[in-house]
Amino acid sequence: MKVRGLLGFTIMELLVVLAIIGILVAVVYGGFGDARSQARDKTMMSDIKQLQLALELHKAQYNSYPASGLDALRIALVPTFIPKLPDVDNSANTSCSFTYNAISGNTSYKFTAANCHSATAAAQGIQAANEFARCPSSCGTCAGSTFNAAYRSTAAFYQTMAIYSLGSECN
């Protein structure tokens, strides 16, 4: 009768356990990527909402919105009304870009964050009823695009966020 002198695991048992752990780590880590994108989307929305509040504070103090252009916006708002403008590098979408237009002699504005949402399908992105919708459902047309189901299913719609003063949402 042979008695095994050493108690322990064989190399095969250790390799199987390591393979199972590796598979579990890969499955769990995949979920973190989605969470990271969603967190960046929420951060971008929060930054844009802070910008909207800063624009309204500027209007309350100076009775007009800043002139068009991101440089003019930065000069007018930072650091008095907001610590910094939203940053495209904080977007989950690498093709994110901003535009700011003052309308009607600086009495209204529209700020657009194009391609800044990480959604890959219309159902995941910005909806027409969302406060950040580029072209709300109340508009018949918006920047030359007829507001219809085909337009709402394009990436130009559901990956783009916008803020605007009252009455300028359809521009």
Backbone as CSV, one residue per row, in Angstrom:
resi,resn,N_x,N_y,N_z,CA_x,CA_y,CA_z,C_x,C_y,C_z
1,MET,0.825,-1.154,0.000,0.000,0.000,0.000,0.884,1.237,0.000
2,LYS,0.549,2.116,-0.962,1.314,3.354,-1.049,0.561,4.444,-0.318
3,VAL,1.246,5.187,0.440,0.664,6.324,1.138,1.270,7.581,0.539
4,ARG,0.405,8.455,0.180,0.867,9.706,-0.398,1.430,10.570,0.716
5,GLY,2.634,10.996,0.565,3.298,11.728,1.618,2.932,13.201,1.661
6,LEU,2.670,13.779,0.509,2.386,15.212,0.480,0.909,15.427,0.198
7,LEU,0.322,16.290,0.952,-1.061,16.654,0.701,-1.064,17.954,-0.077
8,GLY,-1.883,18.040,-1.124,-1.931,19.251,-1.919,-2.709,19.030,-3.197
9,PHE,-2.630,19.980,-4.067,-3.354,19.927,-5.330,-2.401,19.572,-6.456
10,THR,-2.933,18.910,-7.437,-2.110,18.612,-8.605,-2.046,19.849,-9.484
11,ILE,-1.117,19.846,-10.408,-0.966,20.980,-11.323,-2.204,21.168,-12.181
12,MET,-2.845,20.079,-12.575,-4.072,20.161,-13.388,-5.204,20.831,-12.608
13,GLU,-5.350,20.492,-11.367,-6.396,21.102,-10.546,-6.157,22.608,-10.405
14,LEU,-4.920,22.993,-10.223,-4.597,24.414,-10.112,-4.866,25.153,-11.420
15,LEU,-4.528,24.543,-12.547,-4.775,25.169,-13.846,-6.268,25.329,-14.124
16,VAL,-7.055,24.350,-13.747,-8.510,24.438,-13.931,-9.079,25.580,-13.089
17,VAL,-8.653,25.681,-11.859,-9.127,26.761,-10.986,-8.720,28.123,-11.543
18,LEU,-7.495,28.255,-12.017,-7.047,29.522,-12.597,-7.832,29.862,-13.866
19,ALA,-8.147,28.890,-14.685,-8.931,29.128,-15.892,-10.336,29.614,-15.528
20,ILE,-10.947,29.018,-14.532,-12.291,29.437,-14.098,-12.243,30.861,-13.559
21,ILE,-11.261,31.172,-12.769,-11.123,32.533,-12.242,-10.917,33.520,-13.377
22,GLY,-10.109,33.176,-14.363,-9.879,34.053,-15.518,-11.154,34.323,-16.290
23,ILE,-11.966,33.313,-16.489,-13.242,33.482,-17.196,-14.178,34.390,-16.402
24,LEU,-14.263,34.189,-15.115,-15.128,35.031,-14.278,-14.674,36.490,-14.287
25,VAL,-13.386,36.716,-14.236,-12.861,38.087,-14.282,-13.203,38.746,-15.616
26,ALA,-13.069,38.018,-16.709,-13.387,38.572,-18.028,-14.864,38.939,-18.135
27,VAL,-15.733,38.113,-17.598,-17.172,38.393,-17.653,-17.515,39.616,-16.803
28,VAL,-16.983,39.688,-15.616,-17.277,40.809,-14.716,-16.675,42.104,-15.261
29,TYR,-15.459,42.071,-15.781,-14.792,43.269,-16.286,-15.527,43.850,-17.493
30,GLY,-16.136,43.021,-18.317,-16.908,43.502,-19.458,-18.036,44.417,-19.045
31,GLY,-18.661,44.153,-17.927,-19.742,44.996,-17.415,-19.257,46.358,-16.956
32,PHE,-17.995,46.467,-16.558,-17.463,47.751,-16.110,-17.329,48.747,-17.242
33,GLY,-17.050,48.271,-18.449,-16.934,49.169,-19.607,-18.240,49.893,-19.879
34,ASP,-19.360,49.179,-19.813,-20.668,49.801,-20.010,-20.964,50.806,-18.901
35,ALA,-20.636,50.441,-17.689,-20.874,51.341,-16.560,-20.041,52.609,-16.703
36,ARG,-18.809,52.467,-17.174,-17.931,53.618,-17.366,-18.504,54.568,-18.422
37,SER,-19.015,54.017,-19.529,-19.623,54.848,-20.579,-20.860,55.570,-20.061
38,GLN,-21.684,54.858,-19.313,-22.881,55.486,-18.761,-22.520,56.585,-17.769
39,ALA,-21.472,56.364,-16.988,-21.039,57.392,-16.037,-20.534,58.634,-16.778
40,ARG,-19.805,58.442,-17.875,-19.338,59.585,-18.666,-20.510,60.338,-19.289
41,ASP,-21.525,59.602,-19.760,-22.715,60.251,-20.316,-23.402,61.110,-19.255
42,LYS,-23.554,60.572,-18.059,-24.202,61.319,-16.973,-23.374,62.530,-16.562
43,THR,-22.058,62.378,-16.536,-21.188,63.501,-16.202,-21.307,64.602,-17.249
44,MET,-21.341,64.210,-18.527,-21.483,65.196,-19.607,-22.818,65.931,-19.473
45,MET,-23.882,65.198,-19.179,-25.196,65.838,-19.004,-25.175,66.803,-17.823
46,SER,-24.526,66.417,-16.753,-24.423,67.284,-15.583,-23.631,68.549,-15.909
47,ASP,-22.516,68.400,-16.622,-21.707,69.560,-17.014,-22.493,70.508,-17.918
48,ILE,-23.266,69.947,-18.837,-24.068,70.784,-19.740,-25.180,71.483,-18.975
49,LYS,-25.760,70.819,-17.997,-26.793,71.453,-17.168,-26.184,72.611,-16.359
50,GLN,-24.973,72.439,-15.845,-24.303,73.523,-15.121,-24.034,74.699,-16.060
51,LEU,-23.675,74.403,-17.308,-23.466,75.456,-18.292,-24.763,76.221,-18.533
52,GLN,-25.869,75.504,-18.618,-27.164,76.151,-18.822,-27.476,77.109,-17.662
53,LEU,-27.216,76.679,-16.451,-27.450,77.545,-15.288,-26.526,78.763,-15.323
54,ALA,-25.268,78.571,-15.722,-24.330,79.692,-15.826,-24.789,80.690,-16.885
55,LEU,-25.312,80.195,-18.001,-25.825,81.090,-19.046,-27.002,81.917,-18.536
56,GLU,-27.870,81.294,-17.775,-29.015,82.030,-17.227,-28.577,83.059,-16.185
57,LEU,-27.546,82.737,-15.397,-27.004,83.715,-14.448,-26.393,84.906,-15.191
58,HIS,-25.683,84.626,-16.278,-25.105,85.695,-17.102,-26.216,86.580,-17.653
59,LYS,-27.277,85.969,-18.130,-28.418,86.732,-18.682,-29.057,87.601,-17.589
60,ALA,-29.200,87.050,-16.402,-29.795,87.808,-15.303,-28.940,89.018,-14.930
61,GLN,-27.619,88.866,-14.985,-26.737,89.961,-14.598,-26.537,90.984,-15.715
62,TYR,-26.409,90.548,-16.961,-26.075,91.461,-18.056,-27.218,91.684,-19.049
63,ASN,-28.336,91.053,-18.834,-29.524,91.194,-19.680,-29.291,90.722,-21.124
64,SER,-28.321,89.849,-21.318,-28.093,89.215,-22.621,-27.216,87.997,-22.411
65,TYR,-27.239,87.119,-23.407,-26.370,85.941,-23.370,-25.036,86.304,-24.005
66,PRO,-23.975,85.521,-23.726,-22.682,85.790,-24.359,-22.766,85.685,-25.887
67,ALA,-21.836,86.323,-26.564,-21.767,86.265,-28.028,-21.482,84.835,-28.485
68,SER,-21.733,84.577,-29.774,-21.522,83.235,-30.341,-20.057,82.816,-30.293
69,GLY,-19.841,81.518,-30.247,-18.498,80.949,-30.273,-18.057,80.460,-28.906
70,LEU,-17.294,79.380,-28.910,-16.847,78.789,-27.646,-15.852,79.679,-26.916
71,ASP,-15.002,80.399,-27.651,-14.052,81.308,-26.989,-14.783,82.444,-26.290
72,ALA,-15.777,83.015,-26.958,-16.572,84.085,-26.337,-17.316,83.556,-25.117
73,LEU,-17.799,82.334,-25.218,-18.507,81.717,-24.094,-17.574,81.531,-22.910
74,ARG,-16.370,81.050,-23.171,-15.383,80.838,-22.108,-15.005,82.166,-21.446
75,ILE,-14.769,83.192,-22.244,-14.381,84.503,-21.707,-15.504,85.083,-20.845
76,ALA,-16.751,84.923,-21.291,-17.876,85.509,-20.571,-18.242,84.768,-19.280
77,LEU,-18.026,83.455,-19.239,-18.531,82.670,-18.109,-17.482,82.203,-17.104
78,VAL,-16.264,81.907,-17.579,-15.240,81.326,-16.701,-14.383,82.436,-16.133
79,PRO,-14.101,82.522,-14.875,-14.537,81.702,-13.751,-15.717,82.307,-12.981
80,THR,-16.265,83.419,-13.461,-17.302,84.126,-12.701,-18.561,83.292,-12.483
81,PHE,-19.029,82.623,-13.543,-20.302,81.914,-13.454,-20.166,80.396,-13.414
82,ILE,-19.036,79.880,-13.871,-18.808,78.431,-13.905,-17.299,78.208,-13.852
83,PRO,-16.829,77.185,-13.110,-15.378,76.973,-12.997,-14.700,76.662,-14.335
84,LYS,-15.362,75.869,-15.178,-14.817,75.533,-16.491,-15.947,75.059,-17.384
85,LEU,-15.744,75.175,-18.679,-16.745,74.690,-19.630,-16.662,73.168,-19.725
86,PRO,-17.738,72.522,-20.165,-17.656,71.071,-20.390,-16.502,70.754,-21.340
87,ASP,-15.919,69.588,-21.172,-14.746,69.195,-21.947,-15.082,67.998,-22.836
88,VAL,-14.779,68.092,-24.126,-15.068,66.986,-25.048,-14.302,65.723,-24.671
89,ASP,-13.178,65.871,-23.991,-12.395,64.707,-23.581,-13.089,63.892,-22.500
90,ASN,-14.095,64.461,-21.844,-14.848,63.726,-20.826,-15.985,62.912,-21.431
91,SER,-16.168,62.994,-22.723,-17.244,62.262,-23.389,-16.853,60.809,-23.612
92,ALA,-17.869,59.934,-23.580,-17.642,58.523,-23.881,-17.509,58.300,-25.382
93,ASN,-17.855,59.304,-26.178,-17.801,59.204,-27.630,-16.625,60.049,-28.124
94,THR,-15.693,59.460,-28.837,-14.470,60.168,-29.236,-14.693,61.234,-30.301
95,SER,-15.847,61.242,-30.964,-16.099,62.261,-31.989,-16.973,63.406,-31.464
96,CYS,-16.977,63.606,-30.175,-17.770,64.660,-29.533,-17.247,66.048,-29.924
97,SER,-18.187,66.977,-30.185,-17.812,68.362,-30.469,-18.909,69.303,-29.981
98,PHE,-18.517,70.530,-29.653,-19.457,71.521,-29.126,-19.619,72.686,-30.097
99,THR,-20.824,73.266,-30.113,-21.058,74.541,-30.795,-21.971,75.385,-29.916
100,TYR,-21.727,76.680,-29.939,-22.562,77.623,-29.186,-22.931,78.770,-30.112
101,ASN,-24.205,79.048,-30.226,-24.679,80.144,-31.066,-25.609,81.046,-30.282
102,ALA,-25.276,82.315,-30.250,-26.188,83.317,-29.710,-27.110,83.727,-30.859
103,ILE,-28.386,83.896,-30.553,-29.388,84.148,-31.586,-30.106,85.460,-31.280
104,SER,-30.522,86.145,-32.316,-31.338,87.365,-32.189,-30.698,88.406,-31.285
105,GLY,-29.491,88.806,-31.625,-28.820,89.846,-30.838,-28.547,89.429,-29.413
106,ASN,-28.155,88.186,-29.210,-27.812,87.638,-27.889,-28.996,87.577,-26.927
107,THR,-30.218,87.527,-27.463,-31.394,87.406,-26.591,-31.794,85.955,-26.388
108,SER,-31.215,85.035,-27.152,-31.435,83.603,-26.959,-30.189,82.861,-27.436
109,TYR,-30.128,81.561,-27.184,-28.938,80.789,-27.534,-29.298,79.323,-27.748
110,LYS,-28.358,78.613,-28.345,-28.422,77.154,-28.425,-26.998,76.617,-28.343
111,PHE,-26.774,75.713,-27.392,-25.493,75.030,-27.215,-25.716,73.574,-27.584
112,THR,-24.915,73.062,-28.510,-25.079,71.687,-28.971,-23.816,70.890,-28.699
113,ALA,-23.998,69.713,-28.122,-22.913,68.761,-27.899,-23.154,67.596,-28.850
114,ALA,-22.578,67.694,-30.052,-22.825,66.703,-31.102,-21.985,65.452,-30.894
115,ASN,-22.621,64.308,-31.074,-21.953,62.995,-30.956,-21.275,62.809,-29.604
116,CYS,-21.897,63.274,-28.552,-21.284,63.176,-27.226,-21.882,62.081,-26.358
117,HIS,-22.942,61.465,-26.784,-23.552,60.364,-26.038,-23.012,59.061,-26.593
118,SER,-22.814,58.080,-25.739,-22.208,56.814,-26.161,-23.203,55.827,-26.761
119,ALA,-24.466,56.201,-26.892,-25.485,55.273,-27.383,-25.136,54.733,-28.763
120,THR,-25.427,53.451,-28.961,-25.203,52.835,-30.263,-26.527,52.509,-30.955
121,ALA,-27.631,52.783,-30.262,-28.960,52.573,-30.849,-29.884,53.657,-30.317
122,ALA,-30.897,53.996,-31.110,-31.797,55.087,-30.751,-32.446,54.873,-29.391
123,ALA,-32.802,53.655,-29.064,-33.480,53.381,-27.790,-32.574,53.643,-26.588
124,GLN,-31.255,53.650,-26.786,-30.313,53.878,-25.689,-29.939,55.348,-25.528
125,GLY,-30.183,56.143,-26.544,-29.688,57.512,-26.545,-30.684,58.538,-26.053
126,ILE,-30.448,59.783,-26.444,-31.298,60.902,-26.067,-32.642,60.759,-26.782
127,GLN,-33.714,60.868,-26.036,-35.059,60.736,-26.589,-35.658,62.121,-26.826
128,ALA,-36.659,62.197,-27.666,-37.282,63.477,-28.014,-37.862,64.178,-26.792
129,ALA,-38.292,63.421,-25.803,-38.887,64.009,-24.607,-37.830,64.417,-23.576
130,ASN,-36.573,64.063,-23.792,-35.501,64.372,-22.855,-35.210,65.867,-22.873
131,GLU,-34.886,66.431,-21.724,-34.594,67.869,-21.658,-33.353,68.246,-22.449
132,PHE,-32.514,67.273,-22.796,-31.312,67.542,-23.575,-31.489,67.222,-25.055
133,ALA,-32.708,66.994,-25.501,-32.934,66.631,-26.903,-32.501,67.761,-27.822
134,ARG,-31.772,67.416,-28.885,-31.298,68.405,-29.857,-32.466,69.095,-30.532
135,CYS,-33.498,68.354,-30.795,-34.686,68.866,-31.481,-35.893,68.232,-30.802
136,PRO,-36.519,68.917,-29.860,-37.629,68.315,-29.133,-38.807,67.989,-30.043
137,SER,-39.659,67.120,-29.563,-40.794,66.671,-30.370,-41.770,67.804,-30.673
138,SER,-41.698,68.904,-29.972,-42.589,70.035,-30.235,-42.223,70.771,-31.522
139,CYS,-41.014,70.522,-32.052,-40.564,71.170,-33.292,-41.031,70.369,-34.497
140,GLY,-41.536,71.050,-35.486,-41.884,70.361,-36.727,-40.635,70.056,-37.534
141,THR,-39.697,71.003,-37.550,-38.393,70.801,-38.191,-37.334,71.375,-37.265
142,CYS,-36.125,70.938,-37.466,-35.033,71.410,-36.623,-33.755,71.383,-37.450
143,ALA,-33.172,72.527,-37.676,-31.937,72.652,-38.449,-32.029,71.919,-39.783
144,GLY,-33.151,72.091,-40.454,-33.326,71.511,-41.774,-33.761,70.063,-41.788
145,SER,-33.881,69.413,-40.621,-34.305,68.014,-40.559,-35.753,67.938,-40.110
146,THR,-36.572,67.295,-40.900,-37.963,67.115,-40.512,-38.012,66.179,-39.314
147,PHE,-38.771,66.574,-38.317,-38.854,65.755,-37.107,-39.783,64.579,-37.394
148,ASN,-39.207,63.412,-37.607,-39.994,62.210,-37.856,-39.226,61.006,-37.319
149,ALA,-39.815,59.824,-37.439,-39.206,58.613,-36.879,-37.848,58.326,-37.506
150,ALA,-37.711,58.563,-38.813,-36.430,58.294,-39.477,-35.332,59.198,-38.921
151,TYR,-35.643,60.471,-38.701,-34.658,61.408,-38.149,-34.303,61.032,-36.717
152,ARG,-35.308,60.677,-35.914,-35.054,60.325,-34.511,-34.215,59.059,-34.379
153,SER,-34.156,58.216,-35.409,-33.372,56.991,-35.313,-31.942,57.164,-35.828
154,THR,-31.572,58.377,-36.231,-30.209,58.615,-36.702,-29.288,58.951,-35.527
155,ALA,-28.016,58.625,-35.682,-27.045,58.938,-34.629,-26.968,60.439,-34.383
156,ALA,-27.192,61.250,-35.430,-27.161,62.711,-35.269,-28.186,63.163,-34.236
157,PHE,-29.259,62.424,-34.080,-30.265,62.797,-33.092,-29.954,62.193,-31.722
158,TYR,-29.828,60.878,-31.622,-29.761,60.259,-30.295,-28.393,60.323,-29.630
159,GLN,-27.348,60.740,-30.341,-26.043,60.915,-29.705,-25.745,62.381,-29.400
160,THR,-26.670,63.278,-29.745,-26.431,64.706,-29.579,-27.293,65.279,-28.466
161,MET,-26.668,66.089,-27.625,-27.372,66.767,-26.541,-27.370,68.260,-26.836
162,ALA,-28.377,68.962,-26.332,-28.436,70.408,-26.550,-29.128,71.079,-25.376
163,ILE,-28.742,72.310,-25.152,-29.472,73.179,-24.227,-29.769,74.449,-24.997
164,TYR,-30.818,75.129,-24.627,-31.228,76.315,-25.368,-32.111,77.179,-24.496
165,SER,-32.155,78.456,-24.836,-33.044,79.361,-24.142,-34.452,79.149,-24.685
166,LEU,-35.424,79.571,-23.935,-36.820,79.393,-24.313,-37.083,80.007,-25.672
167,GLY,-37.645,79.218,-26.574,-37.978,79.709,-27.894,-36.939,79.441,-28.958
168,SER,-35.759,78.991,-28.581,-34.716,78.748,-29.591,-34.453,77.264,-29.817
169,GLU,-35.284,76.398,-29.257,-35.041,74.966,-29.364,-35.168,74.429,-30.792
170,CYS,-35.908,75.098,-31.647,-36.103,74.594,-33.011,-35.117,75.190,-34.008
171,ASN,-34.183,75.988,-33.563,-33.180,76.597,-34.445,-32.052,75.641,-34.734
